[in-house]
Structures are given as C-alpha cells and as structure tokens.
Amino acid sequence: MNEKLAVADRVLSLLAAVLKCPVAMESSRENLAAWDSLKHIEVMFALEEDFDMQFSEEELSELSSVQALVERLRDGHEA
C-alpha cells in the first residue's frame, strides 16, 4: 500500500508539472483539458525518464488516466 502511495504521489507531481495545472487521482485525458495529445507524449516521456522504464506503443495510447498510470507503474516496479 505504501508503495502505491509513493508511486501515486510521484505521478501526480509529475503530471502537475508537465500539464501546469492541478491533477487528482480521478484526472484523465477525458476530463482534463490541459492533457491533450501533445501533452500526453510529454507526460509519457517524463514518466519513462522518472521511473527508468519504457512503455510499449500500445500502452502509450491506453494509459490515459492517472489511475491507469499509477497501476501500471506500480506493477512495473513490483515485477
């Protein structure tokens, strides 16, 4: 549980910095106007760098919410 909170805090902080707006666990590309297609690429590259990992092309399009990103990054670090 503590690991999930640490990952969530990192993701929220990084997204807020890239998108330059407040971000919550419920945020997604559908409900956050600042998270457009160009910013999505910036978000994904920033997450890859911060977490020292790489997303597949499929994940780049599927991971479009804070919750999905947190779950994927948490699972990737437990593996």
N, C-alpha and C positions, 0 to 999 in steps of 0.2 A: 504493500500500500504506500509506504514512504517513497519508494522508487517511482511510483506513478505520479505522486505529487511533485517530486523533483522534476520529472520529465514535463509534466503539465506546466509548471512554473517557467521552465526554460522555453517551451513552445509559445506560451502566452507573451512572454517578454520579447522574444524574437519577432513574433508577428506584429506586436505593437510597434516595435522599432521600424520594421520594414514598411508596414502599412501606414504608419504615422497617425494612428487612431487607437482608441481603447478597444481591446479584444477580450472576449469572455469565452468560457468553455463551450457555450452554445453558438458561438460565431461560426459562420461558414461563408463560402463564396456566394451562396444564395441570399444571405441576409446582411452582408457587409459590403456596401457599395465600393469601398476602397480596395477590396480584394478582387480586382479584375484579372483578366488573363495575363497581362504583363506582370502585374504584381505577384501573381501565383508562381510564375517562373522564378522571380526573385526570392519568394518565400521558400520554395523548394531547394534552390541552390544554397540559401543561407542555412537551412536545416541540415542539408547534407554536410556542409562545412562544419557547423557547430557540433553535430553528432558523429562526425567522421564516418559517414556511410554514404551509400548511393541508392537512390530509388530507381526502380525499373520504369520503362516508358509507360507501362500500364498504370503503375502507382501514381505517376505524375498527374494523370487525369482523374484517377479515382479518389485521391486523398484531398478532398475539398472542404473539410471541416476541421476545426480544432480537435474535436473528439477523435476523429479518424486518424489524424496525425499523431496524437498522443498515444493511442493504442498501437499504432504501427511502430513508433519509435520505442515504446516501452517493450514491445515484443522483440524488436530487433536487438535490444541491449540485453535481454534475458537469454537469448539464444546462444 
